[in-house]
């Protein structure tokens, strides 16, 4: 079965919202196996579409492990290196607890409760 246009290994799609603003929805779980391939695809798409602000919606994520949390931070750092500012939205309480238990410090990241709150900051 062919991959949907814009779909990457996380099972998510980069959705353009307005000029320079897009939404990345991550579904189900964040782990190392899925994230390495996805990172290069996401970076390439953001560069091609001249994205300056990317909202990473994790409201559909039900699992994150330490390696997955590190991968998410690496993705955000790589996006910053190519000039993309990120906002993480929709972290579920259970996933927040899992992320904190990993011991990884999420400093210098911007969070919002949901996509609409993030969009209101950008548009």
N, C-alpha and C positions, 0 to 999 in steps of 0.2 A: 504494500500500500504506500503510495507516495505521500510525502510530508505535505501538510498544508502550507500555503505560502506564508512566510514569515515565522513559521513555527520552528522552535529549536528543541534541543534535547531535554530541557526542563519541562517540555510539554506546554510551553507558554508562547505568547504572541506579542510582538512589539506593535502597539497600536498608536499611530500618529493622532495627536489631539489637536494641535495647532502648530503653526510654524515654529520649529525648534523644540516643541514639547511632545513627549510621547509617554505611553504607559506600557510597562512590562509586567505581565501577570505571571506569577510563579505558582504552580499548582502542586499539591500533594506533599512532596518531600524535597528537602535540599540536602544532597549528599555529594560526596566527591565524584562518584562515578558519572553522575549526570552533569555536573557543573563544569568539568574541564572542556568538554565539547561545546557546551552552551556559551561559555565565556567568549570564545573567539567569534562565534556567530553573533552574539549580542554586540560586541565591540565593532564588528564589521558593519552591521546594520545601522548602528548609531552614527558611525562615521559617514556612511553612504547617504543617510537621510538628514545629515547635518543637525542632529539632535543636540540641544544645549542643556535641556532639563529632562531627566528621566524619572518618572514615578515608578518605583518598584513595589507593586502590590503583592503582598504575601498573605492576604486574607484567606487564600485557598490552601495554604501550607499547613499540613497536619503533623509534620515531623521535621526536626532539624537535629543533626548530631554535630559534634565538635568540628569534624572535617567540613561539613556543610556550612557551618557558621563561618569558618575561615575562608571557604570558597566564596561566600557571599561578600565578605569584606574585601577579598582580593579583586572580585569583580568591580566593586564600588571604587577601589583604588585605581584600577586600570581605566575605568570610565573617567575618573578625575584627571588622569594623565592625558587623555585625549580631549579634555575640555568639557566633559559632561558632568553637570551637577545632579545629584540624586536626592530623592526623598523616598524613604521606606514607609509604606502605609499598610495598615490593616493587620498588624501582628496580633494574633490570637493569644489569650492569656496562657494557655498551655504551652504554646510555642515560645512565648516570652520566658516562661520558667525554664524550658529546655535550654534556650540560648544562654540564660544566666548561669545555669549549672555547668555549662562548658568551660566557664572561667574566662571566656574571651571578652575583652573590654571593647565595647562599641562606642568609643569616644569619637568625637568629631563627625558623627553621622546625624542626619536630620530625619526625624520620625514624625508621622502624623497618624491620627486614628483611622482615617479612611481616605479613599481616593479623592472624594469631593473636598475635604479639608486641604489636601495637598494641592489640588487644582486651584482652589481659591487663592493660594499664595502665589501662583504662577500666572494666572490669566486675569 
